[in-house]
Amino acid sequence: MIDLVSKAEKHLAICSVSNMPISNRCASGEDELALAKLRKAASRLFGAAVLVQWDKSDWACEFAALENADELIQRGPLTPDHSIHTKPFGAVFGDKLPSDLAQFAEYYRAYFDSHCLSEHQILDLMPRFGVWLNKGMVYLAANAKRLQIVRDISTHTLRAIRNAEAFGGWTALPRQDLFEVEYWELEQAKLKAHHVKPEMEGMVALVTGAASGIGLATAEALAARGAAVVALDVAFADSAGNLGPAHAEMRLQVDVTDKTAVQDAIYSAVRQFGGIDLLVSNAGSFPPSSLLAEIDEVMWQQSLDLNLSAHLRLLRCCEPFLCEGYKPAVVFVGSKNVPAPGPGAGAYSIAKSGMTQMMRIAALELGKKGIRCNAVHPNAVYDTSIWTEEVLANRAAYYGMSVENYKRANVLGTELCSPDVAEVICALLSNQFAKTTGAQVPVDGGNERII
Protein backbone atom coordinates (compact mmCIF):
# COMPACT_ATOMS: atom_id res chain seq x y z
CA MET A 1 0.00 0.00 0.00
CA ILE A 2 2.83 2.40 0.89
CA ASP A 3 4.49 1.68 -2.45
CA LEU A 4 1.27 2.52 -4.30
CA VAL A 5 0.88 5.79 -2.42
CA SER A 6 4.49 6.71 -3.16
CA LYS A 7 4.01 6.00 -6.87
CA ALA A 8 0.84 8.08 -6.89
CA GLU A 9 2.58 11.02 -5.23
CA LYS A 10 5.43 10.91 -7.76
CA HIS A 11 2.99 10.73 -10.66
CA LEU A 12 0.96 13.66 -9.34
CA ALA A 13 4.14 15.69 -8.91
CA ILE A 14 4.81 15.22 -12.62
CA CYS A 15 1.26 15.73 -13.89
CA SER A 16 -0.23 18.14 -11.36
CA VAL A 17 -1.57 21.52 -12.36
CA SER A 18 1.33 23.37 -10.76
CA ASN A 19 3.67 21.98 -13.42
CA MET A 20 1.56 22.84 -16.43
CA PRO A 21 2.52 25.81 -18.61
CA ILE A 22 0.88 29.08 -17.64
CA SER A 23 -0.99 30.97 -20.36
CA ASN A 24 -0.69 34.69 -20.98
CA ARG A 25 -2.79 36.32 -18.27
CA CYS A 26 -2.30 39.98 -19.09
CA ALA A 27 -5.66 41.71 -18.68
CA SER A 28 -6.91 44.61 -20.73
CA GLY A 29 -9.93 46.85 -20.54
CA GLU A 30 -11.38 44.95 -23.50
CA ASP A 31 -11.48 41.73 -21.49
CA GLU A 32 -13.18 43.43 -18.54
CA LEU A 33 -15.76 45.02 -20.83
CA ALA A 34 -16.40 41.64 -22.47
CA LEU A 35 -16.99 40.21 -19.00
CA ALA A 36 -19.49 42.99 -18.25
CA LYS A 37 -21.35 42.18 -21.47
CA LEU A 38 -21.45 38.52 -20.44
CA ARG A 39 -22.89 39.49 -17.05
CA LYS A 40 -25.57 41.60 -18.72
CA ALA A 41 -26.61 38.68 -20.91
CA ALA A 42 -26.47 36.28 -17.94
CA SER A 43 -28.70 38.57 -15.88
CA ARG A 44 -31.28 38.54 -18.65
CA LEU A 45 -31.08 34.76 -18.80
CA PHE A 46 -31.41 34.46 -15.02
CA GLY A 47 -34.19 37.03 -14.78
CA ALA A 48 -32.38 39.20 -12.22
CA ALA A 49 -29.00 40.76 -11.57
CA VAL A 50 -26.19 38.25 -11.09
CA LEU A 51 -22.53 38.41 -10.16
CA VAL A 52 -19.83 37.11 -12.47
CA GLN A 53 -16.26 36.48 -11.39
CA TRP A 54 -13.20 36.01 -13.58
CA ASP A 55 -10.63 33.69 -11.99
CA LYS A 56 -7.15 34.40 -13.35
CA SER A 57 -5.24 32.32 -10.82
CA ASP A 58 -2.42 30.11 -12.04
CA TRP A 59 -4.45 26.93 -11.95
CA ALA A 60 -7.43 28.55 -13.72
CA CYS A 61 -5.27 29.86 -16.55
CA GLU A 62 -3.50 26.51 -16.82
CA PHE A 63 -6.84 24.74 -17.13
CA ALA A 64 -8.11 27.25 -19.70
CA ALA A 65 -5.01 26.61 -21.82
CA LEU A 66 -5.61 22.85 -22.03
CA GLU A 67 -6.46 21.53 -25.48
CA ASN A 68 -9.37 19.53 -24.06
CA ALA A 69 -10.62 22.14 -21.57
CA ASP A 70 -13.91 22.43 -23.47
CA GLU A 71 -14.48 18.70 -23.05
CA LEU A 72 -13.37 18.45 -19.41
CA ILE A 73 -15.69 21.28 -18.34
CA GLN A 74 -18.70 19.13 -19.28
CA ARG A 75 -17.62 15.89 -17.63
CA GLY A 76 -19.90 16.21 -14.60
CA PRO A 77 -19.60 16.79 -10.84
CA LEU A 78 -17.62 14.73 -8.33
CA THR A 79 -20.80 14.01 -6.39
CA PRO A 80 -24.37 14.31 -7.74
CA ASP A 81 -25.48 16.81 -5.08
CA HIS A 82 -22.97 19.33 -6.44
CA SER A 83 -25.18 19.71 -9.50
CA ILE A 84 -27.71 21.52 -7.31
CA HIS A 85 -25.17 24.31 -6.85
CA THR A 86 -23.26 24.23 -10.12
CA LYS A 87 -25.53 22.46 -12.63
CA PRO A 88 -24.15 19.16 -13.93
CA PHE A 89 -21.77 20.74 -16.44
CA GLY A 90 -20.09 24.04 -17.22
CA ALA A 91 -20.05 26.44 -20.15
CA VAL A 92 -17.37 27.05 -22.74
CA PHE A 93 -16.57 30.69 -23.50
CA GLY A 94 -14.45 31.84 -26.40
CA ASP A 95 -14.26 35.17 -28.20
CA LYS A 96 -18.02 35.81 -28.28
CA LEU A 97 -19.19 35.47 -24.70
CA PRO A 98 -22.90 36.35 -25.09
CA SER A 99 -23.21 33.95 -28.05
CA ASP A 100 -21.44 31.22 -26.09
CA LEU A 101 -23.84 31.84 -23.21
CA ALA A 102 -26.82 31.43 -25.54
CA GLN A 103 -25.32 28.19 -26.82
CA PHE A 104 -25.07 26.87 -23.26
CA ALA A 105 -28.73 27.76 -22.68
CA GLU A 106 -29.75 25.74 -25.73
CA TYR A 107 -27.60 22.82 -24.59
CA TYR A 108 -29.09 22.89 -21.08
CA ARG A 109 -32.65 23.05 -22.43
CA ALA A 110 -31.96 20.01 -24.61
CA TYR A 111 -30.56 18.20 -21.54
CA PHE A 112 -33.74 19.03 -19.63
CA ASP A 113 -36.06 17.99 -22.47
CA SER A 114 -34.34 14.63 -22.82
CA HIS A 115 -34.71 13.69 -19.13
CA CYS A 116 -37.75 15.52 -17.74
CA LEU A 117 -41.16 14.27 -16.75
CA SER A 118 -44.41 16.19 -17.02
CA GLU A 119 -44.23 17.40 -13.41
CA HIS A 120 -40.78 18.93 -13.78
CA GLN A 121 -40.33 22.69 -14.07
CA ILE A 122 -37.14 23.78 -15.81
CA LEU A 123 -34.63 25.73 -13.77
CA ASP A 124 -33.00 28.88 -15.10
CA LEU A 125 -30.73 28.45 -18.11
CA MET A 126 -27.70 30.29 -16.72
CA PRO A 127 -24.50 28.29 -16.20
CA ARG A 128 -22.83 28.51 -12.81
CA PHE A 129 -19.28 28.12 -14.05
CA GLY A 130 -17.39 27.96 -17.30
CA VAL A 131 -13.97 28.00 -18.88
CA TRP A 132 -12.91 31.13 -20.76
CA LEU A 133 -10.53 29.54 -23.22
CA ASN A 134 -6.93 30.72 -22.76
CA LYS A 135 -8.04 33.29 -20.17
CA GLY A 136 -9.21 31.50 -17.02
CA MET A 137 -12.37 30.39 -15.27
CA VAL A 138 -15.69 32.23 -14.91
CA TYR A 139 -18.21 31.78 -12.08
CA LEU A 140 -21.81 33.04 -12.03
CA ALA A 141 -24.29 33.29 -9.15
CA ALA A 142 -27.12 35.34 -7.67
CA ASN A 143 -25.06 36.74 -4.80
CA ALA A 144 -21.55 36.79 -3.37
CA LYS A 145 -22.13 33.91 -0.96
CA ARG A 146 -23.33 31.57 -3.69
CA LEU A 147 -20.57 32.81 -5.97
CA GLN A 148 -17.98 31.62 -3.46
CA ILE A 149 -19.74 28.24 -3.14
CA VAL A 150 -19.72 27.80 -6.92
CA ARG A 151 -16.05 28.75 -7.11
CA ASP A 152 -15.07 26.34 -4.33
CA ILE A 153 -16.99 23.39 -5.77
CA SER A 154 -15.98 23.88 -9.40
CA THR A 155 -12.33 24.50 -8.49
CA HIS A 156 -12.18 21.32 -6.41
CA THR A 157 -14.02 19.36 -9.11
CA LEU A 158 -11.82 20.41 -12.01
CA ARG A 159 -8.62 19.86 -10.05
CA ALA A 160 -9.79 16.35 -9.19
CA ILE A 161 -10.78 15.63 -12.80
CA ARG A 162 -7.38 16.75 -14.06
CA ASN A 163 -5.58 14.56 -11.58
CA ALA A 164 -7.87 11.64 -12.42
CA GLU A 165 -7.14 12.16 -16.11
CA ALA A 166 -3.46 11.70 -15.33
CA PHE A 167 -4.30 8.21 -14.01
CA GLY A 168 -6.37 7.14 -16.99
CA GLY A 169 -9.59 9.15 -17.06
CA TRP A 170 -12.63 10.45 -15.24
CA THR A 171 -16.26 9.47 -15.72
CA ALA A 172 -19.16 11.02 -13.84
CA LEU A 173 -22.53 9.42 -13.20
CA PRO A 174 -24.90 9.14 -16.18
CA ARG A 175 -26.76 12.36 -17.02
CA GLN A 176 -30.10 10.80 -16.03
CA ASP A 177 -28.84 10.19 -12.50
CA LEU A 178 -27.49 13.73 -12.26
CA PHE A 179 -30.80 15.08 -13.53
CA GLU A 180 -32.75 13.23 -10.86
CA VAL A 181 -30.65 14.85 -8.15
CA GLU A 182 -30.77 18.31 -9.69
CA TYR A 183 -34.55 18.03 -10.11
CA TRP A 184 -35.22 16.30 -6.81
CA GLU A 185 -38.78 17.03 -5.70
CA LEU A 186 -37.66 19.06 -2.67
CA GLU A 187 -35.56 21.27 -4.93
CA GLN A 188 -38.56 21.69 -7.20
CA ALA A 189 -40.63 22.71 -4.17
CA LYS A 190 -38.07 25.41 -3.39
CA LEU A 191 -38.38 26.67 -6.95
CA LYS A 192 -42.14 27.03 -6.64
CA ALA A 193 -42.00 28.69 -3.21
CA HIS A 194 -42.09 32.47 -2.99
CA HIS A 195 -38.83 33.95 -1.76
CA VAL A 196 -38.31 37.59 -0.91
CA LYS A 197 -34.75 38.46 -1.83
CA PRO A 198 -32.86 41.60 -0.84
CA GLU A 199 -33.72 44.58 -3.04
CA MET A 200 -30.25 44.95 -4.55
CA GLU A 201 -29.11 41.32 -4.58
CA GLY A 202 -26.79 40.61 -7.48
CA MET A 203 -26.09 44.29 -8.12
CA VAL A 204 -22.62 45.83 -7.90
CA ALA A 205 -22.13 49.21 -6.25
CA LEU A 206 -18.95 51.29 -6.27
CA VAL A 207 -18.58 53.89 -3.50
CA THR A 208 -15.72 56.37 -3.14
CA GLY A 209 -14.65 57.96 0.13
CA ALA A 210 -15.96 54.79 1.76
CA ALA A 211 -13.68 54.55 4.80
CA SER A 212 -15.71 56.93 6.96
CA GLY A 213 -18.69 59.25 7.20
CA ILE A 214 -21.26 59.32 4.42
CA GLY A 215 -19.25 56.96 2.21
CA LEU A 216 -18.95 54.30 4.89
CA ALA A 217 -22.62 54.60 5.85
CA THR A 218 -23.62 54.30 2.18
CA ALA A 219 -21.44 51.24 1.61
CA GLU A 220 -22.99 49.58 4.67
CA ALA A 221 -26.52 50.50 3.61
CA LEU A 222 -26.01 49.12 0.11
CA ALA A 223 -24.53 45.90 1.49
CA ALA A 224 -27.52 45.56 3.83
CA ARG A 225 -29.74 45.71 0.74
CA GLY A 226 -27.86 42.82 -0.84
CA ALA A 227 -25.46 44.65 -3.16
CA ALA A 228 -21.86 43.60 -3.68
CA VAL A 229 -19.91 46.70 -2.70
CA VAL A 230 -16.61 47.98 -4.05
CA ALA A 231 -15.35 50.52 -1.52
CA LEU A 232 -12.58 52.94 -2.50
CA ASP A 233 -10.71 55.28 -0.18
CA VAL A 234 -7.19 56.62 0.14
CA ALA A 235 -7.46 55.95 3.89
CA PHE A 236 -7.83 52.18 3.52
CA ALA A 237 -4.82 50.10 4.47
CA ASP A 238 -2.78 48.88 1.53
CA SER A 239 -4.68 45.60 1.23
CA ALA A 240 -5.86 45.54 -2.36
CA GLY A 241 -8.68 43.11 -2.90
CA ASN A 242 -9.45 42.73 0.80
CA LEU A 243 -12.93 41.25 0.94
CA GLY A 244 -15.43 41.89 3.70
CA PRO A 245 -17.97 39.49 5.24
CA ALA A 246 -19.34 36.80 2.90
CA HIS A 247 -16.97 38.03 0.17
CA ALA A 248 -19.55 40.73 -0.62
CA GLU A 249 -17.33 43.76 -0.17
CA MET A 250 -14.08 44.69 -1.87
CA ARG A 251 -12.00 47.42 -0.22
CA LEU A 252 -9.29 49.12 -2.24
CA GLN A 253 -6.86 51.85 -1.26
CA VAL A 254 -7.29 54.41 -4.04
CA ASP A 255 -6.55 58.10 -4.44
CA VAL A 256 -9.43 59.22 -6.67
CA THR A 257 -7.30 62.03 -8.12
CA ASP A 258 -5.04 59.35 -9.65
CA LYS A 259 -6.72 58.31 -12.90
CA THR A 260 -4.56 55.21 -13.36
CA ALA A 261 -5.30 54.00 -9.84
CA VAL A 262 -9.03 54.58 -10.37
CA GLN A 263 -9.02 52.70 -13.68
CA ASP A 264 -7.13 49.77 -12.16
CA ALA A 265 -9.57 49.64 -9.25
CA ILE A 266 -12.53 49.55 -11.63
CA TYR A 267 -10.97 46.70 -13.59
CA SER A 268 -10.38 44.82 -10.32
CA ALA A 269 -14.01 45.36 -9.35
CA VAL A 270 -15.24 44.04 -12.70
CA ARG A 271 -13.04 40.95 -12.47
CA GLN A 272 -14.35 40.29 -8.95
CA PHE A 273 -18.08 40.91 -9.50
CA GLY A 274 -18.61 41.24 -13.26
CA GLY A 275 -19.52 44.88 -13.71
CA ILE A 276 -20.80 48.09 -12.12
CA ASP A 277 -24.47 48.98 -11.71
CA LEU A 278 -24.49 51.68 -9.04
CA LEU A 279 -21.97 54.47 -8.55
CA VAL A 280 -21.77 56.77 -5.53
CA SER A 281 -19.24 59.52 -6.23
CA ASN A 282 -18.64 60.79 -2.72
CA ALA A 283 -14.93 61.36 -2.08
CA GLY A 284 -14.08 64.96 -1.27
CA SER A 285 -12.71 67.29 1.37
CA PHE A 286 -13.43 70.71 2.84
CA PRO A 287 -10.36 72.94 2.48
CA PRO A 288 -9.43 75.63 5.02
CA SER A 289 -11.70 78.66 5.02
CA SER A 290 -10.41 81.52 2.89
CA LEU A 291 -11.84 84.59 1.20
CA LEU A 292 -11.68 84.61 -2.60
CA ALA A 293 -9.08 87.36 -2.59
CA GLU A 294 -6.86 85.32 -0.30
CA ILE A 295 -7.24 81.77 -1.66
CA ASP A 296 -3.92 79.96 -1.95
CA GLU A 297 -3.38 78.80 -5.56
CA VAL A 298 -2.23 75.33 -4.53
CA MET A 299 -5.19 74.82 -2.20
CA TRP A 300 -7.56 76.11 -4.90
CA GLN A 301 -6.23 73.62 -7.45
CA GLN A 302 -6.31 70.75 -4.95
CA SER A 303 -9.96 71.46 -4.19
CA LEU A 304 -10.87 71.56 -7.88
CA ASP A 305 -8.98 68.34 -8.52
CA LEU A 306 -10.60 66.37 -5.69
CA ASN A 307 -14.04 67.97 -5.47
CA LEU A 308 -14.67 68.37 -9.21
CA SER A 309 -12.21 66.82 -11.67
CA ALA A 310 -11.94 63.49 -9.82
CA HIS A 311 -15.71 63.02 -10.13
CA LEU A 312 -15.51 63.52 -13.89
CA ARG A 313 -12.63 61.07 -14.25
CA LEU A 314 -14.46 58.49 -12.15
CA LEU A 315 -17.63 58.83 -14.21
CA ARG A 316 -15.72 58.52 -17.48
CA CYS A 317 -13.93 55.38 -16.29
CA CYS A 318 -17.17 53.80 -15.08
CA GLU A 319 -19.40 54.78 -18.00
CA PRO A 320 -18.58 51.80 -20.30
CA PHE A 321 -19.46 49.41 -17.48
CA LEU A 322 -22.55 51.33 -16.39
CA CYS A 323 -23.78 51.01 -19.98
CA GLU A 324 -23.68 47.23 -19.48
CA GLY A 325 -25.07 47.44 -15.94
CA TYR A 326 -28.32 46.27 -14.42
CA LYS A 327 -30.63 49.27 -13.81
CA PRO A 328 -27.60 51.59 -13.71
CA ALA A 329 -27.69 54.73 -11.59
CA VAL A 330 -25.26 57.33 -10.25
CA VAL A 331 -25.47 59.60 -7.22
CA PHE A 332 -23.05 62.48 -6.68
CA VAL A 333 -22.62 63.77 -3.14
CA GLY A 334 -22.77 67.55 -3.31
CA SER A 335 -23.26 70.08 -0.53
CA LYS A 336 -25.59 72.70 0.90
CA ASN A 337 -22.95 75.11 -0.34
CA VAL A 338 -24.20 74.60 -3.90
CA PRO A 339 -27.63 76.25 -3.45
CA ALA A 340 -26.58 78.32 -0.41
CA PRO A 341 -22.86 79.13 -0.36
CA GLY A 342 -21.17 80.87 2.53
CA PRO A 343 -18.32 83.37 2.70
CA GLY A 344 -14.88 81.84 3.04
CA ALA A 345 -15.90 78.55 1.42
CA GLY A 346 -15.24 79.54 -2.18
CA ALA A 347 -12.76 76.81 -3.07
CA TYR A 348 -15.21 74.16 -1.85
CA SER A 349 -18.49 75.74 -2.99
CA ILE A 350 -17.30 76.49 -6.52
CA ALA A 351 -15.92 72.96 -7.02
CA LYS A 352 -19.12 71.35 -5.68
CA SER A 353 -21.23 73.64 -7.87
CA GLY A 354 -19.22 72.56 -10.89
CA MET A 355 -19.72 68.93 -9.93
CA THR A 356 -23.47 69.49 -9.67
CA GLN A 357 -23.57 71.10 -13.10
CA MET A 358 -21.61 68.12 -14.41
CA MET A 359 -24.25 65.81 -12.90
CA ARG A 360 -27.00 67.68 -14.73
CA ILE A 361 -25.18 67.38 -18.06
CA ALA A 362 -24.45 63.70 -17.36
CA ALA A 363 -28.16 63.13 -16.72
CA LEU A 364 -28.91 64.57 -20.17
CA GLU A 365 -26.17 62.67 -21.98
CA LEU A 366 -26.37 59.31 -20.21
CA GLY A 367 -30.15 59.18 -19.96
CA LYS A 368 -30.24 58.00 -23.56
CA LYS A 369 -28.16 55.02 -22.43
CA GLY A 370 -30.50 54.23 -19.55
CA ILE A 371 -28.20 55.61 -16.85
CA ARG A 372 -29.78 57.85 -14.20
CA CYS A 373 -27.74 60.60 -12.51
CA ASN A 374 -28.82 62.50 -9.40
CA ALA A 375 -27.23 64.41 -6.53
CA VAL A 376 -27.75 64.86 -2.81
CA HIS A 377 -26.82 68.04 -0.95
CA PRO A 378 -26.11 67.24 2.72
CA ASN A 379 -25.55 69.86 5.37
CA ALA A 380 -24.35 69.79 8.96
CA VAL A 381 -23.65 66.06 9.11
CA TYR A 382 -21.63 66.11 12.30
CA ASP A 383 -20.44 62.50 12.55
CA THR A 384 -17.95 62.99 9.70
CA SER A 385 -14.21 63.37 10.23
CA ILE A 386 -14.09 67.14 9.61
CA TRP A 387 -16.34 67.82 12.60
CA THR A 388 -14.08 67.22 15.59
CA GLU A 389 -15.28 68.09 19.09
CA GLU A 390 -13.05 71.16 19.01
CA VAL A 391 -14.45 72.40 15.70
CA LEU A 392 -18.02 71.82 16.88
CA ALA A 393 -17.41 73.69 20.12
CA ASN A 394 -15.82 76.63 18.30
CA ARG A 395 -18.62 76.91 15.73
CA ALA A 396 -21.32 76.65 18.39
CA ALA A 397 -19.61 79.35 20.46
CA TYR A 398 -19.34 81.58 17.38
CA TYR A 399 -23.14 81.54 17.08
CA GLY A 400 -23.67 81.79 20.85
CA MET A 401 -25.25 78.33 21.03
CA SER A 402 -24.67 75.09 22.88
CA VAL A 403 -23.23 72.23 20.84
CA GLU A 404 -26.53 70.32 21.04
CA ASN A 405 -28.56 73.31 19.83
CA TYR A 406 -26.01 74.00 17.10
CA LYS A 407 -26.40 70.44 15.80
CA ARG A 408 -30.16 70.95 15.53
CA ALA A 409 -30.11 74.41 13.98
CA ASN A 410 -32.43 73.57 11.08
CA VAL A 411 -36.12 73.93 10.29
CA LEU A 412 -37.04 70.50 11.66
CA GLY A 413 -34.84 70.91 14.72
CA THR A 414 -33.29 67.51 14.08
CA GLU A 415 -29.73 66.22 14.17
CA LEU A 416 -28.41 64.65 10.98
CA CYS A 417 -25.90 61.82 10.69
CA SER A 418 -24.24 59.92 7.87
CA PRO A 419 -26.79 57.04 7.80
CA ASP A 420 -29.53 59.62 7.15
CA VAL A 421 -27.75 60.72 3.99
CA ALA A 422 -27.01 57.11 3.04
CA GLU A 423 -30.72 56.26 3.16
CA VAL A 424 -31.51 59.02 0.67
CA ILE A 425 -28.66 57.91 -1.60
CA CYS A 426 -29.91 54.32 -1.55
CA ALA A 427 -33.43 55.48 -2.33
CA LEU A 428 -32.20 57.43 -5.36
CA LEU A 429 -30.35 54.33 -6.56
CA SER A 430 -33.37 52.08 -6.07
CA ASN A 431 -36.49 51.31 -8.09
CA GLN A 432 -38.37 53.91 -6.05
CA PHE A 433 -36.72 56.59 -8.19
CA ALA A 434 -36.41 54.54 -11.38
CA LYS A 435 -37.95 57.39 -13.37
CA THR A 436 -36.00 60.24 -11.80
CA THR A 437 -32.80 61.73 -13.18
CA GLY A 438 -31.08 65.10 -12.95
CA ALA A 439 -32.56 65.75 -9.49
CA GLN A 440 -30.89 67.53 -6.56
CA VAL A 441 -32.13 66.41 -3.15
CA PRO A 442 -31.25 68.34 0.03
CA VAL A 443 -30.57 66.31 3.17
CA ASP A 444 -30.32 69.07 5.75
CA GLY A 445 -33.31 69.04 8.08
CA GLY A 446 -34.60 72.08 6.22
CA ASN A 447 -32.46 75.14 5.54
CA GLU A 448 -34.20 78.52 5.49
CA ARG A 449 -31.78 79.93 2.93
CA ILE A 450 -32.55 77.08 0.52
CA ILE A 451 -36.29 76.91 1.19
Helices and strands as residue ranges (DSSP letters): H 2-15, G 17-19, H 29-46, E 51-55, H 58-64, H 69-72, G 80-82, H 83-86, E 91-93, H 97-115, E 129-132, E 136-141, H 144-166, H 175-182, H 185-192, E 204-208, H 213-224, E 228-233, E 242-243, G 245-247, E 249-253, H 259-273, E 278-281, G 292-294, H 297-304, I 305-309, H 310-322, E 329-333, H 346-366, G 367-369, E 372-378, H 389-398, H 403-407, H 418-429, G 431-433, E 440-443
